[in-house]
Amino acid sequence: MLARVKRVTRDRISEKNLYKIKRIKDLVGYKVSANSYNPVSSYAIVAPVYNVSPYLEDFLKSVIGQSIKRDRLQLIMVDDGSTDESPSIIRAWQQRYPELIQYVRKENGGLPSARNAGMPFVEADWVTFADPDDFLPADYFEKIDKVIAARPELMLLGIKEVFYNERTRTVVDNHPLKNRFEKGNRFYRFDDEEHLPIIESANRSLYRMEEIRRQNLTADERIKPSFEDGHFTNKYILGLEHGSIGFLRNPIYYYRKREAANSLLDTSWSKPEKVLNQTKLGYLDLLRFAKEAKGYVPENIQITVMYDLAWYLRYYVDHPERSAFLSSDEVDEAYGIMSDVFSYIDQGVIFSRHNNRMGFEHKNAWVQGFKHERPLKQRVYLRRVDQRSRLLHFIAFSDDVTYSLSGVRYAPNEIKATSHSYLGRELYRSYEVYLAYNNLDEELELLFGNAAQVEIDVRGKVFENGAKLKDIVDHYAEKWPLYMPQEDIWIVMDRDTQADDNGEHFYRYLKKHHPEQKALFALRKTSKDWQRLKKEGFELLDFGSKGHEEILKRCSTIISSHLDNYVTSYYNDQFCLTKDIICLQHGILRSDLSSWFNTKREVNLFITSTEFEYDSIVADGSSYIQSSREVALTGLPRHDALLKKAETKEPGEHMVLIMPTWRKGLMGDAKDHSNERAVNPEFSRSPYCKHWEDVLRSDVVGDLIKAGVRVVFFPHANIAEYVDAGLFSVPDGIEYGHNGDGASIQDYLANASLFITDYSSASFDAAYVGCPCIYYQFDQEEYFSTGHHSVRGYFDDERDGFGPVVTNGEDLDREVRDVWARNFILEPLYAQRGESTFKFRDGRCCERVYRAITSLHDPVPLVQLSSALKGDTALEAN
């Protein structure tokens, strides 16, 4: 007999009360020998099973341990062609509990087909479709039954869901629809189309079986990879003729977030079915069904579809690499389906407060891009206030917005259009608008098409009919006093754990040429570079220390070659808005990094080095939000020193520098307030590791070493930790170059005779000093799709690069031997490309960076568009 143990299930779990779980049974609650509660209704679980053997024991224990009598509970396990141990586990449990568990085996056909296969076996009053990698608290059906007993008119129930994170063993209540349960159990008439919340998941919903049979309803097996739940549930709702629908805060359904991202939902975004099948057979079919059934599409159905579509925006918009698996014809088809979907959705519903999973930007995009209509309203967002320059920076989503101050219309000082893609094709544009002002007593008013008022969103507060600038700025800067600059102190840095990049070189320039400027260099005291820089006389600040945090609060400027959140958002609030944030860049942009750069709205100034790089960012219609006001063409600070070092290179001495970059998908999670990351133990088994270890062990590298040529392996900082941990092997005879070990990366680059990389921007540094390059790109397709965080940009290695591109070891061997045979002389084609790429080779990059920073807050004149709102259109600068 099993003994009953203390129940620790927590009914109210919030994000702020996230807690650690040692064992899942602590959540499940009971171990019982005889179930005690006698329910009013009977309940069936149809659980589709496909290769979930690691999780079945937890699930089955949670069902067996239910507090209701077992003769009122039915568990139908539908094995959808599993190839793991799932069948044997189920059969073993079935032998122990034959009166409770039924086992159904079928060929693999997907989730809807498994549910359909299980429904004919249901003998209970109610059915639910719990997933077998999740689990239920012991009183799950008892609490449900008590509600049904009190409300016999109920036809459908939605249960509150919380997430169990398998990796961290924590439970957190952060489902995006959790607000449905914030006021306790709620009930709605079946036909309350205006107020009925979204109910989209069959695993945590309960349906009356007699109603399913009356409607002759089955799950549509064609809908893949998801939304079959939303399609089934909302057809069920549309078919109801009476009764009510309930949302229960108690009990709680525990949804497992798997440690390995291999669940259906995790992998579905890279399949054509997601953008073609699901949208057509799921969303579009449901909307058409509703229109045929009702003569119109109820608002709750429209909102449900919009909620699901919001995930598409989050995943695919401005991430063309994520849809690279689609052909051009498939993108055409996807756009056509979306236009059909939105023909059933009212513009008023799109902008409705109930459609709260999208910001105005994306709502506006749907209206213009797929409904092909002019939006009925517009909203702009205040992005930045520069009180020293008296300049406002807005984000707008139409170029038909006019701006007036105290009744006088002014032309924006600058407008930059940014192109936003969906499935790799432009869907809409946003506009960065810069508007000067005279004083904060002025009244700001915006009009859309000279008619409709434009809402002004200031950090979440919406001003609907214009407002005084003082009110707008006060709200925008309400937390600024915590971090207002007390002194004109500049904090300069590279990574928190490592120097030897543009930050170090720019700081050295400041100390020599502008000693009057108070400047400190931030670096962790544990860094290998600390003692080197201390000996040189750098005024160092121990990153993360109390001293660093105090100066960080009162400094005026932060200058860094890296823009990770620990640099720009150290306090995770408005801290950065009180500072000038300067990005010196880690290297020259070669790929399209806009999806990452565009999240760095707090940055005042980005440094670029080539005209192509500069234009790729600031050009009207580019994918970057940054304009010419935020981007300067100066050259990299480290290039000044690199030129000088290259001039002293000893003739006749040769060195091959091997310097691959990193891969986002191979890295562990970043630690808070640091560049440090957790170690991924799978790294040593990756193709990346194998290919680069093969290069280091290749015959040509061995021959170079025998001939007296130095071979240096200098990995990216994110890869170096795997070398240090013994997860990547560097053979004897090859130098392991790493910052802080005596030699600077500048020394290696300046003295290199051949530079071998994959995609590293350091190839620009090598070309800057005339070093031959070879690009070894064995994983091109993966790197430029989901394998990293970049997509192909203006620079194409084969068309614009500084050396040949190879994709296999044999070709790499051949190209290395060709360069060696030429005595490492640069070919004319690649020499010419290098000459035409760089605007500056004069040793004055640091000087230009300094001038760009000090001119950030130069006065900006107003440009009057007319003497009054209805006056002439003559331009007049004030």
N, C-alpha and C positions, 0 to 999 in steps of 0.2 A: 504494500500500500504506500502511496506517495503522500508525504506529509505536507500540510499547508505551511507556506512560509510567508514572512511579512511582505506586504505589497508596498512597493515604493513608486508606483506609477504616479506621475505628477500631472494633474489636470491642467494646470495653467503654466505654460512654459513660454518664456519670451526671449528675444535676442539678448536682452540685458541680463537674463538669468540663464545663460548658456552653461551647461554643466557637463562634467565628465562622467562617462558610464564605464564601469569596469566590465560588466557582463550584460548581455541583452536580457537575460532572465530577470535582472533587476528592474527592467522596464515592463516585461511581460507580467510579472507579478506572482501568480499563483502556481503552485503544484498541488493538484487535488486528486483524490482517489475516486470520489463520487461527486458529480456536479449537483449543486443544490437548488439553484434558482429555477422555478417552473415558469417558463415564458408563456405569454398569451399567443404569440405567433411562432411559426417555425421559420428557420433560416437555412439557406444553402449558399455555399461558397463554390463558385466555379473558378478554379485556379489554373490558368494556362502555364504549362511548364516547358521550358526549353533551356537546357544546359545551365541549371541553377543549383547544381549539387552542393556548392559550398554554403548555401543559404537555407536549404530545405529543412534542416533540423530545427533551426530557430523558428521558422514559420510553422512547422507542424506542431512543435511544442506549444506555440502560442494559441493554436486552434484547439488542441487537445485540452489545454488548461482553462478553457472558457468556463465561466461559472454557471452557465445555463445547462439544463439537463440535456444529455447527449441525444436523447430520442427526439429532440426538437432542433437538432443541428445536423447538417449534411455537408460533407466535404467531397467535392468532385475534382480530382486531380487529372487534368487533361494533358497527357504527355504529347507534345507537338513534335515528335521525332527526335527527341534528345539523343545526343551521342556521347554523353558523359555518364556519370554514375546516378543521375536522377532517377531512372526507372527502378533500379535496385533499392534505392533509399525509400521510394514511395511504397514499393511492394512489401518491404520489411515493416513499415508502419501500418500498412493495410492488414497484414497478418495479426498485428497486435490489436487493431481497432477495426475489425471488419464491419461492424454495425455503423461506423461513422464514415469511413473512407472508401470511396469508389475510385478505381483507376481506369482511365480511358486512354488507349494508345491510338495515335493516328500519324499519318505522314506529315512532315513539316509543311505548314501552310500559312503560318503567321498567327498573330494574336487574335484577330477577329474570327478566324476559322476555328481556332481552339475553343473560344467561348461558345461559338455556335454548336460545336460538337458536344459540349458539356450541358447545354441548356435542356435537351430532351430528357436528361436524367434527373432534372430538378423535380422534387416532390414537395418542396416547401412553399410557404406563403410568400416569402421574400427571397430575392437572390442578389448577391453581390459578387464582384469579380476581383477579389484581392490578389495581388501579385505575390508569387511564392518567394521572392527575395525581400519582402517586407514582413512585418509582424504586427500583432494585435495585442492590446492589453487584455488581461484576464476577464474584465467586466465589459468588454466591448459590446457583445450582443445583449447582455443584461440591461445596460443603460439604454440601448436602442429600443429594446422591447418595452421598457417602462414608458418611453415617450409614445410609442405606437399605441400602447394600452390606453393612454390618456387622450390620444388624438387618432381615433380609428379612421378618420377621413384621409389620412396621409397616403399619398400615392408614390412619393419619391423622397429620399433622404440623402443629403450630402453631409459628410463627416469631416471634421477638422483634421488636417494633416500637419504633422511636423516632420522634420528631416533628421534622420540618424546618419551622421557622417562616419562611415566605416573606418576611414584612415585615422581620424582624430578621436573616434569613439565619443563624440559629443552629440547632444540633441539641441536643435535650435528651431525656434518658431519664426521662420522668415519667408513663408510661402507668399508670393505676390498677391494672393487673394485672401489673405488671412483676415482682412477687415470684415469679411462676411460673418465672422464669428465673435467679433470684439464685444458685441452687446449681448452675448449669451445665445441661447437657442432662439432662432427666428423662424417664422412660418409665413407663407405667402399663398394666396389663392393661385390655383394652377394657371389662370389666365391673367395674372397681374403682370402684363408685359412691360410696363414702365419700370417697376421696382424689383422684379425678380432678378436676383444676382446670377452671375455666371456659375453654371455647374457643368463641368467638362470631363470629369474623370470617373470611369466606371469602377476602378479599384476601390475607391472610397465612397461609392454611392450604393444605395439599396433601392431595388425596384420591386413592385408587386408582380409576381409571376403571372397571375391571371390577367393583368393588364398587358404584359408582353404578348401573351397568347392571343388576347382579344385583338390587339393591333397586328398580329402576325408579324412581329418585329424581330429581325435578326441583325447582327452586326454585318456591315458591308465589308466583305472580305477583299474587295478590290482596293480599299483605302490603305495606303502604305506611305510612309512608315508610322504615322501617328494621326491623331484626330478621329480615329475610328470611334473613340469614346465620346467625343463631343458630338459627332454625327449621330450616333446611336441614342445618346441621352436626350438631345434636343429634338429628335424625331419622336421620341417617347413623350416628351413634354407637349409637342404640337398635337399629338394624338389624344391627349387627355380630354375627358368630357366633364370631369368633376374632381373634387378633392383639393388637397393642398400639398405644398412642397416645403420640406423642413430643412434647416441647416443647423446641425448640432455641434456645439462647442465641446461637449463631452458625449461620448468617449473620444479618444484620439487615435488616429491611424498613423503608424510609424513607417515612413517611406525611407528606404535605405539608399543613401548615396554611396555607390560602390567605390572602393579604393581604386580599382582599375576601371577606367572610363570605357567600358565595353558593353554597356547596356544599349538597348535599341535606340533610345532617345539620344544617347551620347554620340552614336556613330551615324545617325540618320542625316545629318546636315551635309554630308558629302555624297549624297545619292540623288540622281535626277528625280526619283519619285517624290522627294521632299518638295520640289518646286513645280512639279508637273502633276503627278498623280494626286497628291494630298490636296492641292489647291483646287483641282478640277472636280475630283470625285468626293472630296470632303466638303470644303467651303462652298463651292459653287453649287453642288448638288443640294446641300442643305438649304441654301438661300432660295433655290428654285422650288424645292419641296414646300418651303414655308409660303412662298408666293402662291403656289397652286392650292395649298390647303386653306389659306386665310384670305387670299385676294390681295395681300400685302405682306411685307416682311416685318414681323414684330420687332420692336426695338431691342428686346433682350437677345434675340437671335443675331441681329446685326452686331451688337456689342460683343457677343461671344466670338463671332468670327474675327472681329477687330482685335480682340484680346490675343487670339492665337497668332494673328498676322503680325502683332507687335514683335514677336520673337524673330520673325524674318527680318524686320528692320534692324534689330539689334545685331543680328549675325551677319547679314549680307551687305548692308549699306556701308559704303566706303571700305569694303574688304573684297576687292575683285579677285584676290588670290583664293578666296574661299569658294568661289563659283567657277573656278578654272576647269572643273570636270564637265561643264556644260558646253555643248557645241553652240554655234551661232544660231542655228535653227531652233535649238531647244530654248535659247534665251528669247527668241521671237515668240515661241509658243507660250512661254511663261508670262511674258508681258501681255499677250492676248488674253490669257486666262485671268490675269489680275484685273484687266479692264472689264471683263465680263463680271467678275466678282463685285467690283465696285459699282457696277450699274445697278445693283440691288441694294446698295448702302447709301443712305441719305447723307448729304453734307452736314446737316444739322446733327446727325448721330456721330459723325466723325469728330466734330468739335464739341460734342456733349461732355459734361463733367463725368458721366459714367464711363466714358472711354478714357480712363485715367492711366493706362499703361503706356501711352505715347505722349511725348511733349508736343508743343505746338508745331515745331519744325517738321516732324514726321506726319502729323495730321495734314499740314499744309502740302507736304509732298504727295500724299495719297490723292488729295483733291486735284492738284494740278497734273500729277503724273499719270493717274489711272482713271479718275473721273473726267479728266480733261475739262475742268470747270475753273472759273475764276473764283478764288476763295471769297466768302462773304465778309471775312474779317482778317485783320492782320495784327501781329504782335511783334515787337522788337524787344531784344534783351540787352540790357546795359552790361557790357563786358568789362569795361574799365573806366575809371575816372582818373585823369592826370591833372591834379589841381595846380601843379607848377606850370604846366603848359596851357592850362585851361582848355582841356580837350576831353570830349566824351567819345567813347568807342562803343558802338552798338552792333548787334548782329540782327539783320533783317532778312526776310524771306521773300521779298519782292523788291524790284527796283523802281516800283511806282509808289514810293513813299516820299512825302515832302515834309520838311522840317522848318518850324518857325520858333523864334524866341521873342516873347512879348509882342506878338502880332507881326513881326517882320520875318519874312521867309529867307532862309539862307541855304546856299548850296553846301553840301558836305565837302570838307577839305579833301577827302579821298574816299572812293568806293572801290572795294576789291571783291570781285565775284569769285566764288568757290564752287567748283563742280562736285556734286555728290552722286556717286554711282550706286546702282542696284543691279546685282548680277553682272557687274563689270560694265554697265552701260549707264550713261548719265540719266538720272531720274529728275533731279531738281538742282537749283542753285541757291546758295545763301550769299549774303552780302555783308562784308565788313565795312561799316560806315563810321567815318571820323568827322566829328562836328565840333568846331571851336565855339566858345562862349565868352562873354564879357565878365559877368559876375553871377553869383548864385541867387540873386534876387529875381532873375529872369524867369518867365513862365515858358516851359517847353511844351509844344503841342505838335503832334504828328498826325498827318492825314494820309489815308490810303486812297489814291486816285482822286485827290482833292475833294473827297466826300466823306467816307467813313472814318471815324476816329480809330487811331491805332493804339492798342494797349502797350504800355511800357512795363516790362517785367524787370524788377530790380531785386535780384536775389530772392525770388519767390513771391515778392509782393507786387501785385499788379495795379498800376495806375491807369485807370480806364479813360479818363478825359483830360490827359495832360496833367502837369503838376509843376510846382516851383522847383527849380533846380536844387535849391537848398534841401527840400524834403527828399528829393531823389538821392542826392549825395549823402545826406545824413543816414538814410537807411542803408545805402550801399556800404558805408564806412562805419557801421555801428560798432564793430568789434576792433576797429583800428587802434584805439588807444592802448590796447595791450601790447602792440608791437610797433608803435610809431617810432621812427628813427630818432635817437637821442644825439647821435653824432654821425658825421659823414665817414663811416667806417666801411671799407670794402672787405668782404670775406671771399677769398679766392680758393679754389680747390679743383682737383680732378675727381677720382673716386675717393670715398672715405678711407679705403684700405690701401690706396696706391696713388703715387704721383707720376711724374715723368710724362705728362701730357701737356696740352695747351695751357692748362691752368698754371702749372709750374713755370712754364716759359714766360707767360704773361706776367706772373708775379715777379719774376727775376727782372723783367723789363721795368716794372713799376718801381722797384726798389732802387734801380740804377738811374732812371730818367725822371721819375716823379716821386722823390722821397717825401715831398710835402703831403702826399696822399696817404692817409692812415690806411694800411692794408695788412691783413693777417692771412696766413695760409692754413686751411683746415685739413687735418689728416689724423687718423687714429694713431695714438702713441705706439700701438703694437705693430704698425706698418714697418716693413723693411726699409722704407724710404725715410723714416723719421730721423734717424741719426745722420744720414747723409745731408739732408736739408738743414738740420740744426747746425752742423759743422759749417755749412755755407753761410749761415747767418739769417736764415729764414725765421721770421717771427711766427712760430707755430701755434696752432690752436688745436687741442686734443678733441677731435670730433666725438660728439656724444657726451662730453663731460659737462659738468655744471657751468664751467667757465665758457665753454662753447655755446651753450644754450642761452646764457645771459647776454652774450654779445650778439648772438643771432637775433634776439628780440629787439635790440636797439640799433643794429647796423642799418645802413642805408641801401647797400648793394650786395648781391650775391652773384659771383662770377664763377661758372663751373663748366668744365668740358663735358659733363654728364648731367642728364636731367631726370634721373630716377626720382621717385616721390620723396625719398629721404632727403633730397636736396631742395626740391621746390615746395614740398608740403610737409615739412618736418613736424608741425603741430596739427596737421590735418584740419585746419580751419582757414580763416582769412589771413593768416600770417603772411603769405607771400604777396598779398595785394598791397602791403605797405612798403615793399622793397622793389628795387629794380633788379629783375632776374635776367642775367646775361648768359646766354648759351654760347660758349666758345666752340662747341662741336668737338666730338671725339675724332671725327675725320670728315672727309668730303662726301657729301651724299651722292650715291650712285644709283640707289634703288628708290622707289616711291615709299617713303616712310610717313606719308601724311596721316595714315590711320593712327599712328602713335604721336606724331608731332601735334596734331590737331587737339589732342587731349591736354596739351601744355599751354593752355590759354593764359596762364599767369606770366609767361615769359615776355619780357619787354623787347629783347633784342637777340636775334639769331645771327651768327657769323657765318659767312660763306666765302668760298675761295675762287670759284670759276664763274664765268658769265653764264654758262649753261646751268650750273647748279642754282645760281641766283634766280635766273629766269624760270626755272622749273618750279620754284616756290611762289614767286610774286606775280607771275604772269596772270592776267585776268582769265578766269576760267580754269585755273589749275586746281588740283585736288587739295591744295594747302589753304588754310585760312589766313596765313600770314601775308601781310602786305609789305610794300616797300618801306613803310614806317617802322616795321619790326624786323627787317632783314637788312644787313649791311654786307657789301662786297669788300672784304678787307684782306683776305688771305689768312691762313692759320698761323697763330703765334709761333708754333714750334718750327715752322718752315724757315724762319729767320736764322735760327741756330743750325738747322739742318744744312743750309747752304754753306755756312762757314765750315762746318765739320767736313762736308764733302770736298771742299777745296784742299783740305790737308790729307786726303787719302793717299796712302803709299802706293805708287805704281808697281804693278807686277804681283801684288798680293791679292789673292782671290778668296771670296767667301760666298757661299750659297746660303741664303736666308729663307727658311721655310716657315711660313706664318699663316696658317689657316685661321679663319674666324670661328665663331661658336654657332650652336644650333639651339634655338629656344626650346624645342621639344625635348632636348636631352638634359636640360638643366633642372635642378631641384628648385623648390620654392624659395623666393627671396626672403631674407630675414628682415624684420622691422628695422628701419633707420640705418640700413647698411647695404653695401653691395654684396655682402656675403650671401651665399645660397646653401641650402641643404644639399648634400651629396646624393646623386642618383646612382644606386648600386648597379643599375642596368647599363650604365654608360659603357663599361668595358665590352659588352656584347653587341654594341651598336655598329651599324655599317660605317658610321663616321670614324669610330675608333679603329676598325679593321683596315679601312682604306689608308688612313694616315700612318698607321703602324707599318703597313705594307710599303708605303713610300720610304719611310725611314730605313727599312730593311732591304730596299731594292738594290739590284746589282749596280745601277748607275751611281747611287749614293755611295756604295762601297768603293767603287772605282775612283770617285772624286776624292774620298778620304785617303786612299792609297797614293794618289797623285799629289797629296799635300794641300788640297783645297779644303779650307775650313767649311764645315757644314754646321749650321746653327738652326735648332728648332726653337722657335719663339711663339708659343701658343697664345691665344687670347686669354685675358685674365680669368674669364669664366671657365676655361678649359685647364688652366695651369693647376688648379686645385686637384684635378683628377690625376695629373702627373705626380703632384706631391703626395697624393694618397695611394699611389701605386696602382691606379686603375688604368693608366696609360703608360706604356713602356717606351723609354727613349734608349736606343741601343748605345753601347760603348762606342766611342769615337765621334759621336755627335754631341756638340755643345748644347746644353739646355739653357737658353737665354731666358731670363726672367727678371723683371724689374726689381731693383733693390739688391741684386747680387753683385753690384760693382759697376756693371756696364749699363748704359742707358740704351733704350730702343733707338734713340737717335744715332748712337755709335754704330749699331748694327746696320741701320738703314744707310748711313753715310758711307760705310765701307763695303756694302754688299756689291757683288759682281753679278748676282742673279737673285731675283726675288720670286719665290713660288708661293702662291696662295690659292684660295678658292674664290671667295667673294669679298675679301677684306678691302676696306677703303684704304688700307696702308699701301695698296698698289699705286695710289696717287702720290704718296710720299716717295716711293721708289722712283716713279717716273719724274718727279720733281727734280731729282738729282741725276737723271739719265741712266738709271739702272734697268737692264732688261727684265721683263716679267714673263711668267707663265701662269695661266689660270687652270687649275685642276678642278674640274666641276663634275664629279661623278654622280651628283644628286640634283641636277638642275631642276627637274620637274617638281621634286618634293620641296626644294628650297624656295622656289617661287610660287608655291601653292600654300599648303598648310604647314610646311616644315619650319618656317621661320616667321618673322613679323614684317617682312618686306615683300614688295611686289616689284616687278620690272618697272624701271623708271626711264628717264631720258637717256641714261647711259647704257649702252649695249656693249658688253665685253668684246664680242666678235667684231662689231662695227667700229667701236670707239676705243677699245682697250689698248694697253701698252705692251701687248704680247699675244702669242697664240693661246687659244682655248682648247683644252683637251678634256676628254670624259673618261679615259681609261688609263691604266698604268702603263701599257705598252707605248701609247702615244706620248705620255709624259716622259718616259725614258728617252724616246727619240728626240723630242724637243730639247731636253736638257743636254743631250750629247751634241746637238746642232749648235747650241749657244756656246758650249765648251769648245767645240772645234773652231769657232770664230774668235776664240780668246775673249769671250764675253763682251764682244763689241755689239752695241745696239743697232738693230737693222734700221735703215732709213725711214721706212714706213712708220715704225713705232717712235722713232726720234721726232718725226714731224708731228705726230699726234700729241706727244708731250709738249712740244713747243707751242702748239696752238691751243692747248687746254688751259694753261695758267695765265691769268691776267697780270699777276705780280710775281716777279723774281728779283726784288730789289732790296730785300732785307729790312723792309719797313712795315711788315704786317702788324706787329705789335703796336706800332705808332698809330696805324689806321684804326685798330680796335679801340685804342684809348680815346681817339677823337670821336668815334661813333658813340662810345658810352657817355662821354661828357657833353655831347650835343643832344642827348635824348630828350631833354626838357626845354629845348629852345622854344621861344614864343611861336604860336600858331595864329595867323590872322583869320578873322571871320571873312567869309565871302558872301556878300549880300546878293540874293537872287532877285529881289524886287523891293521897292520902297514900302510895300504893304502886301498882304496876302493876295489882293486882287489887283495889284498894280502891274507895271510893266515887268519884263523879264531881263532887264539889263543887269549885268554882273558888276558889282562894285566891291572892291576889297576895302575892309575897314582896318 
